[in-house]
Amino acid sequence: TLQKKYRHNVIWLGIINFLSGLLIFVFHLINIEALVSMGLSAGLTVYVYNATESDAAFDGGVMSWTLLTFAVVTPLSASIGMAFNRRELALKYFKTFQSTLVQLYLAHATWDWPKRREPESGRMSSSNAVDWEKYADSILDDMLSLIDELRMYLLLPTSTRARHRVLPNGMNEAREIEEVSSRIH
């Protein structure tokens, strides 16, 4: 299957992802503003180090924890929270889909639709030639195949990593994943 085909060695995938990220960085993120910013950061760091090296009153070990909180911890906790919320929302939608399928099956398997003034109508009428058990079983088979297709779709490997956009191998991998996705969807 497609999952087994693209489930490579983790170290190899890590190297490929690093190289594709590096290519994206070099070709798309390096511009004059980025170069000036990196140069100023490095230059200012060297200047402050040299200017304060002989100053006994300078304590370079003091760091503002407020700055650390806003610069590192807040975005990290926010992204973890957003990922958790996306997962919870996906599980909620999946449970809603599952309960809807159960109710739909129960409707087809057990409901009787007699006419108001004719109690012998509906499923139980003698003139009805439908095998309702067979009908309910076919509905159940259709729903199980729908769930199986959904499972296959949700378990497809991702095709949005950097290697899928930059490297020729990754582009072929993404194309194959998209073809399977379009056949399932």
N, C-alpha and C positions, 0 to 999 in steps of 0.2 A: 504494500500500500504506500501511499504518498508519505504518511507519517514515518514509516520505517526507512523510506528512501532518503529522507532529509534529516534523520536523527543521527548526526555524525558524532565524532569524538568531540567532547565538550572543549577540550583545549584547542583543537583545530578551529572550531566555530568561534572561540574567543579571539584567536589570532585574526581570523577573517573579519570579524566584526570590528576589531581594533583598526585594522588596515583600511577598511571602508570608512570608518569614522574619521581616520586621519586624512583620507582623500577628500571627504566632504569638508573637513576643516580647512585644508589647504586651498581647495578650489572655490569654496563658497564663503568662508568666514574671514579669510585673510584679505583685508583691504587697508587703505591708508589710515583710516581711523583706528583700526585694531593695532596696526604697527606703531602708531604714535602713542596709543594708550599703553602698550607693552613697554615701549621705550621709556616713557615717563615713569611708569611704575618701577622698572628696574633702576633707572637713573636716580630717582628719589630715594629708593631704598639704599643704594650705595652711598649717596650723599649723606643721608642721616646716619648711617653706620660710621662713615669716616668723620663726620662732624662731632659725634658723641663718643667716639672711641676713647678719647683721653679725658672726658668729662666724668669726674667721680660722682657728681650729683645726679646724673642721668640714670634712671632705672628702667632699662628696656624690657624688664620682665613683667611690668604692670600692663595688664590688658583690660580693656573695657568689656565686661561681661554683657553689658547691654548691647554693644555692637555685635558680639558673637551671637547673642540670641536672635537679633533681628536679621543678621546676615546669613546664618547657617541653620539654626534650629527651627525658626519659624517656617521657612520654605520647605524644609524637610518634613516637618510634622504636617504641614498643609498638604503636601503631595501624598503622604501616606494616608491621611484622612480621606482625600479625594479618591484614591484607589480603593480604599475600603468601602466608601459609599457607592462607587460604581459596581463593585462586587455584590454588595447587598441589594442594590437595585436590580441587577441582573438575576439574582436568586429570587427576588420578589416576582419579577416578570415570568420567570420560568415556573414558579409555583402557581401563578395565576393561569398560565397556559395549561399546566397539568390539571388543575381543578376544573377548568373549562372543558377539557377533553373528557374527564370523568363524568361531568354533568351531561355532556352531549351524548356520551355512550349510554348513560342511564336513560336519557330521553328516548333514544332509539330502541333500547332493550326492554323497557318496562312500561312506558306510557301507553295508555289506551285512549283513543280519541272517539268516544261515542258521540253521536249526535244528541242534541238536548232531549228530544222527545222520543228517541228510538234507542232504548237501552240495549238492544241486541245488535247494534251497529258497532263500528270500530274494529279492533283486532279480533274480538270474539265472535264476530258474525259468521254464520255458517257458510255464507256465500264467498267469503274471503279465501283465496287460494294461495296466500303467501305463507311460507314457512318462516315464522317470526324468529325462531331460534337460529336458523341459518342466516337470516338477515342480520341479526344482532352479532353473530360471529363474523360475518363479512365486514360489518362496521368496525368491530374490534380489530380485525386484521388490518384494515385501512389505517386506523389510528396508531397501531403499533408500527406500521411501516413509516408513518409520518414522524413518529417519535425517533425511529432509527435514522431517518434522513436528517432530522434536526441534530441528533447526536453526532452524526458524521460531519455535519457542517460546523458545529461548535468545536469539534476536536481537530479541525484542520490546523496545520502549522501556520504561524503568522507569516505574512509576506510583506511586512512594512518595516523591516529592519534596514539599516544603512546598506548592508551588503546587497539587498534586493534592488537598490536604486543605483549603485555605483559599479559593482563588479559584474562582468558578463555571466559568470556562473550563477550569481545571485539573481540576475535578471531572468535567466532561464528557470530557476527555481520558483521565482514569483509568478512567472507566466504559467507554469504547470499548476501551481496552487490556485491561481485565479481561474484556470480552465475547469478544474475539479469543482471549485466553488460555484461557478456559473452553471455547471451541470446539475449540482445538487439544488441550488437555489432556483 
